[in-house]
Amino acid sequence: MLLTFLTGMGTGGGLIIAIGAQNAFVLSQGVKKNHVILIPLICAVCDAVLVAIGVAGVGTYIASSQVLSQVAGIGGALFLFCYGLGSFRSAFKGQQLDTDQRGGTSLKAAVLTTLAVTLLNPHVYIDTILLVGSIASQFQNPGHLIFGAGAATASFVWFFGLSLGSRLLAPFFKKQLSWRILDTLVGIVMWAVAISVLKGSLGSG
């Protein structure tokens, strides 16, 4: 059972560690010390719920809806494009935040933006519901549940590690150049993911 759990952790970790829109957002907010517990908690809980859905076998049904996939893909790409544009604007203007203080992001804005970055990206459904769900189905009961628990645990470990660990980078971001670089990288990642999602959505048509 331990091996199954670790296999689930390895699979889940391998899927989420790659730099993407969600990770870029968590990292940037962690550096700013914006809701460093709430933001990773939302990301991890969303992953855990989606993994549970996938383990329950719902992934195949959702994937069969072409219209739902396209609508989610186009909407997610639009959001990521707008967020990336905002990052590029911040990079152009430049900012020099006192990283010893919290940023001005409100609780409501933090929650809504985190949910949007997490749930409007179709890749998260592919990784959690479809991929993790399909792999979990290869294990006999209760193995599939243990595998899913391992994948969900990986999300908690990763997102909290990313958010809290990013605080170690805070001293580097007292310089405006550091913020310009981070904002530019976040913008590039957001646009790259948006293009990928849009191509996938239109191509599925």
N, C-alpha and C positions, 0 to 999 in steps of 0.2 A: 504493500500500500504506500509505503514511503517513496518507493521508486516511482510509482504512478504520480504521486503528488509533486515530486521533483521534476518529473517529465512535464507536468502541466506548468510548473513555474518556468521551466526552460523555454517551453513553447510560447507562453504568454510574454515572457521577457523579450524573447527574440523578435516578437511582432511589434512591441511598443517602444523599444529602445531606439529604433531608427528615428533620426531627427525629422519631425513633421510639424504641422501647424500647432497641434496641441502641445507638444513638448516645447516648441519655441515660445508659446504663450506662457506656459508654466515657468520656464526659465527666466523670461523677461520680468514677470511679476515677482518672482522670488528675489531677483536682484534688487528690485525696488522695495522689497519687504511689504508688498501688498497682499494681505490676507494669506500668509504663507501656510496656514493650516487648512483654511476653508477651500482654497482653489484646488490643491492636490486631493483633498477629501472628495470633492465633487467629481473630479476626473476618475478617481479610483472606484467610487461607488457606482458611477455610470458604467464603467467597464465591468464591474462585478455583476450588475443587473443584466447587461448584454450577454455576458458569458453564460449566465444562468439561462437566459432565453435560448442561446445557442445549444447548450447542453440538453435543454428540454426538447430539442428537435424542431424549433420554429424557423430556423434559418432557411431551410429549403422552401418553405411556403412563401416567405418574404421575397426571396430571390426570384421567385417565379412571376412576380408582378413587375412587368416592364415599365408601366406607367409610373408606379411608385418609385422605382429606381431612378428614372429619368428626372422626375420632379425633385427628388431629394438631392440628386447630383447637381442639377443646375442651381438650385437654391443654395446649396453648400458652396459651390464654386463662386457664386456672386458674393456671399458673405466673406469668404477668404480673400477675394480680390479687393473688397472695400477695406478690410482690416490691413491687408498688405499695403494699400495706398496710404493709409494713415501712418503706417510705420515709415514709409519712404518720406512722407511729409515731415515727420519728427526728425528723421535723419538729416533732412535738408535744413531745417530750422536749427537743429542742435539743441541739446538740453544738458544741463549740468546739475543733476539732482544730488542733494545731500543724502547719501545713502544711510546715514544714521537716523533719518526720519522716514516715516511712512509716506508713501505717495498719497495723492488725494482721491484715489479710486474709492467710490462708495461701495457699500455692501451689496446693494442692488445691482450696480453696474458689474461688479466682480462676479456675482452669481450668474447673471444673464450672459455675460461674455464667455465665461467658462463653459456654460451649457451649450452656447452656440458653437464655440470652437470644437467642443467634443461631439455634439450630436448632429451638427450640420455637415459633417465630413463623412461621406459614404464609406471611406476606408475603414473607419472604426467598426462599422457593421460587418464588413468583409472579414476583418481580422478576428473580431470577437464571436459574432453569431455564426458566420459561415465556416471559417477556418478552424477556430477552436471547437466549435460545435461538431463539425464533421470528424475531427480527430478524436474527440471525446467519445463519439459513438462507437469507436473501435474497441472500447473497454467495456467489459461486462459489469453489470450493476453489482456493487456500488462504485466500481472503478471509474465510471464516467463522471460521477459526482466529485470524486477525489481529484481527478484530473482538472475539472473545472475549478475546484477550490484552489488548486495550485496556480492556475492561470490568473485567477482573481487576486491571489496573494502577491503575485509578481507585480501587478498594477499598483497595489498599495505601496510596496517597497520602492518601486521605481519613482512614482510621482512624489512621494514624500521625500525621498532621497534627492530628487532633482530640485524640488522647491527649497528645502532646507539647506541643501548643499550649495545652492547658488549664492547663498549669503556669504560664502567664503570669497566670492568674487566681488563683493560690494566695494572694497577699497579701490579696485581697478576702475570702477564706474563713477568715481568722483571727477573724472576727466571727461570733457565734452567729446573728445575723439572716440573714447570707448563707447559712449552712447550712440554716436553716429554709426559706428561699426555694428553694434548690436541691432539697432533699428533697421539698418540696411539688410543684415542677414535675416532678420525676422521677416522683412518684406519680401525678400527673395524666396524664402521657404514658403510663405503664404501663397505667393503667386505661382510657384512651381506646383504646389499641391492643387491649387485651383485649376490650373491648366490640365493637370493629370486627371482630376475628377471630371472636368468638362469633356475632355476627350473620351473618357470612359462612358460617360452618360450619353453623349451624342453617337458614339460608336455602337452602343447597344441598341440604338434605334434602327 
